[in-house]
Amino acid sequence: MGKSQREKGKAGEREWAKFLRLTGGFSSARRGVQFSGGKDSPDVQCEELTGFHCEVKRVEKLNIYDAIDQARRDSSCAQIPYVAHRKNNCRWLATVEGEDFMKLLRAYVED
């Protein structure tokens, strides 16, 4: 991966953290510690969302299945892995696996 790609990735992680802070009200959202991937290093960390593992992708062409597989591999069993992604001049999207989406829907309906 080239330097410009790494810089775009870092910028995307900062953008998603800012989106969580400004739009979601999650004041602790910040770019994670990036060293080798894994359970202790999500792309964006947030104290209010410890039950989720975030993978951020800021690319024009995304293989969403590869991205969600990476998020799943790097998450703990107790976390819901998701991919926050967007391409240039587009809005942020968040992708979760169908089973996890059903968990979120059930929690929303029960609340």
NULUM-289203 format. One record per residue: x negated, y negated, z negated of N, C-alpha, C in turn. Coordinates in steps of 0.05 Angstrom, whole numbers, padded with zeros to 5 digits, always signed. Layout:
BEGIN
XYZXYZXYZ/...
//
This chain:
BEGIN
-00017+00024+00000+00000+00000+00000-00018-00025+00000/-00012-00043+00018-00028-00068+00020-00021-00088-00001/-00039-00108-00003-00035-00129-00024-00009-00144-00020/-00002-00150+00005+00023-00165+00010+00047-00149+00001/+00046-00123+00005+00069-00106-00003+00071-00105-00034/+00047-00103-00047+00048-00103-00076+00059-00129-00087/+00050-00151-00075+00060-00178-00083+00090-00180-00079/+00100-00170-00057+00129-00171-00052+00144-00154-00072/+00132-00131-00080+00144-00114-00100+00145-00128-00127/+00124-00141-00135+00123-00156-00160+00144-00179-00159/+00145-00193-00137+00165-00215-00134+00193-00204-00137/+00198-00181-00125+00225-00168-00127+00232-00161-00156/+00212-00151-00170+00217-00144-00198+00223-00169-00215/+00208-00190-00210+00214-00215-00224+00241-00226-00217/+00249-00224-00191+00275-00233-00182+00297-00218-00196/+00294-00191-00198+00315-00174-00211+00317-00181-00240/+00294-00185-00254+00294-00192-00282+00309-00219-00286/+00303-00238-00268+00317-00264-00270+00347-00261-00265/+00354-00244-00246+00382-00238-00240+00396-00227-00265/+00383-00208-00279+00395-00197-00303+00398-00218-00325/+00378-00236-00327+00380-00257-00348+00402-00277-00341/+00402-00287-00316+00420-00308-00309+00449-00299-00304/+00452-00276-00290+00478-00267-00283+00490-00248-00304/+00473-00232-00316+00483-00212-00335+00481-00221-00364/+00466-00242-00369+00463-00252-00397+00444-00234-00413/+00428-00218-00400+00409-00200-00414+00382-00215-00417/+00380-00230-00439+00359-00249-00443+00331-00236-00445/+00330-00211-00452+00304-00198-00455+00293-00186-00429/+00307-00187-00407+00298-00175-00382+00272-00187-00373/+00253-00169-00367+00227-00178-00357+00215-00156-00340/+00195-00163-00325+00181-00143-00308+00167-00124-00327/+00169-00098-00321+00156-00078-00337+00126-00077-00333/+00113-00061-00350+00085-00056-00348+00080-00036-00326/+00066-00043-00305+00063-00025-00282+00035-00013-00283/+00033+00012-00289+00007+00024-00288+00007+00051-00274/+00027+00068-00279+00027+00094-00266+00055+00105-00261/+00075+00090-00268+00102+00100-00266+00108+00118-00289/+00133+00125-00293+00141+00143-00315+00160+00130-00334/+00167+00146-00354+00188+00138-00373+00182+00112-00388/+00156+00107-00393+00149+00082-00408+00144+00058-00390/+00149+00061-00364+00143+00038-00346+00164+00034-00325/+00189+00027-00332+00208+00020-00312+00199-00006-00298/+00209-00011-00274+00201-00036-00260+00210-00060-00276/+00234-00059-00288+00244-00081-00304+00253-00069-00331/+00244-00081-00353+00251-00073-00379+00271-00093-00391/+00289-00082-00408+00309-00099-00420+00318-00085-00446/+00315-00099-00468+00322-00087-00494+00352-00080-00496/+00369-00095-00482+00398-00090-00483+00406-00067-00466/+00388-00057-00448+00395-00036-00429+00376-00012-00431/+00370-00004-00455+00351+00018-00459+00362+00045-00448/+00388+00047-00444+00400+00071-00433+00397+00073-00403/+00383+00055-00391+00380+00054-00361+00350+00053-00354/+00344+00066-00332+00316+00064-00321+00318+00050-00294/+00304+00028-00291+00306+00012-00267+00283+00016-00248/+00290+00020-00223+00270+00021-00201+00279-00002-00182/+00260-00020-00176+00267-00043-00159+00253-00039-00132/+00269-00044-00111+00258-00042-00084+00266-00068-00069/+00247-00081-00058+00251-00106-00043+00239-00102-00015/+00254-00087+00001+00245-00079+00028+00267-00083+00049/+00259-00085+00074+00279-00088+00095+00291-00061+00102/+00276-00039+00101+00287-00013+00107+00281+00005+00083/+00302+00014+00070+00299+00030+00046+00309+00058+00050/+00294+00078+00042+00304+00105+00040+00315+00107+00012/+00341+00103+00009+00354+00102-00018+00351+00129-00032/+00351+00151-00017+00349+00177-00031+00321+00180-00043/+00300+00171-00029+00273+00173-00041+00272+00154-00065/+00284+00131-00063+00283+00112-00085+00298+00122-00110/+00321+00134-00106+00336+00144-00130+00322+00169-00141/+00310+00184-00124+00294+00207-00134+00271+00197-00151/+00257+00176-00143+00236+00164-00159+00246+00155-00186/+00269+00141-00185+00281+00131-00210+00288+00154-00229/+00299+00176-00217+00307+00199-00233+00282+00212-00246/+00261+00216-00229+00236+00228-00239+00224+00212-00262/+00225+00186-00260+00212+00169-00280+00229+00163-00304/+00255+00170-00304+00272+00164-00326+00271+00187-00347/+00279+00180-00371+00282+00201-00391+00310+00214-00388/+00313+00237-00400+00339+00251-00398+00363+00235-00408/+00357+00217-00427+00379+00202-00439+00385+00176-00423/+00370+00170-00403+00374+00146-00387+00389+00151-00361/+00404+00131-00353+00416+00131-00326+00397+00117-00307/+00386+00131-00287+00368+00118-00268+00384+00103-00247/+00374+00079-00240+00387+00064-00219+00365+00050-00202/+00373+00043-00178+00356+00028-00160+00369+00001-00155/+00355-00021-00161+00363-00048-00154+00348-00054-00128/+00363-00062-00108+00350-00067-00082+00363-00089-00066/+00347-00102-00050+00358-00121-00031+00337-00125-00009/+00347-00134+00014+00329-00142+00035+00332-00172+00039/+00315-00183+00056+00315-00213+00059+00343-00223+00066/+00349-00246+00053+00374-00260+00059+00399-00244+00052/+00397-00225+00034+00420-00208+00026+00422-00209-00004/+00445-00201-00014+00450-00199-00042+00438-00174-00054/+00434-00175-00080+00425-00151-00095+00446-00130-00095/+00438-00105-00092+00455-00082-00096+00442-00064-00117/+00459-00049-00131+00449-00029-00150+00461-00002-00143/+00444+00018-00141+00453+00044-00133+00448+00064-00156/+00469+00080-00162+00467+00101-00181+00478+00127-00168/+00470+00149-00179+00482+00175-00169+00511+00176-00177/+00527+00191-00162+00555+00193-00166+00563+00201-00194/+00549+00221-00205+00556+00231-00232+00552+00209-00253/+00530+00194-00249+00525+00172-00268+00546+00150-00265/+00554+00145-00240+00575+00125-00236+00601+00133-00250/+00607+00159-00250+00631+00169-00264+00629+00164-00294/+00605+00168-00305+00600+00163-00333+00605+00133-00339/+00595+00116-00322+00600+00087-00326+00629+00080-00324/+00643+00092-00304+00672+00086-00301+00687+00096-00326/+00681+00120-00336+00695+00130-00360+00690+00112-00383/+00665+00103-00387+00658+00085-00409+00673+00059-00407/+00676+00049-00383+00690+00024-00378+00720+00027-00384/+00732+00049-00375+00760+00053-00379+00766+00057-00408/+00748+00071-00422+00753+00077-00451+00749+00052-00468/+00734+00032-00458+00728+00008-00473+00751-00010-00473/
//
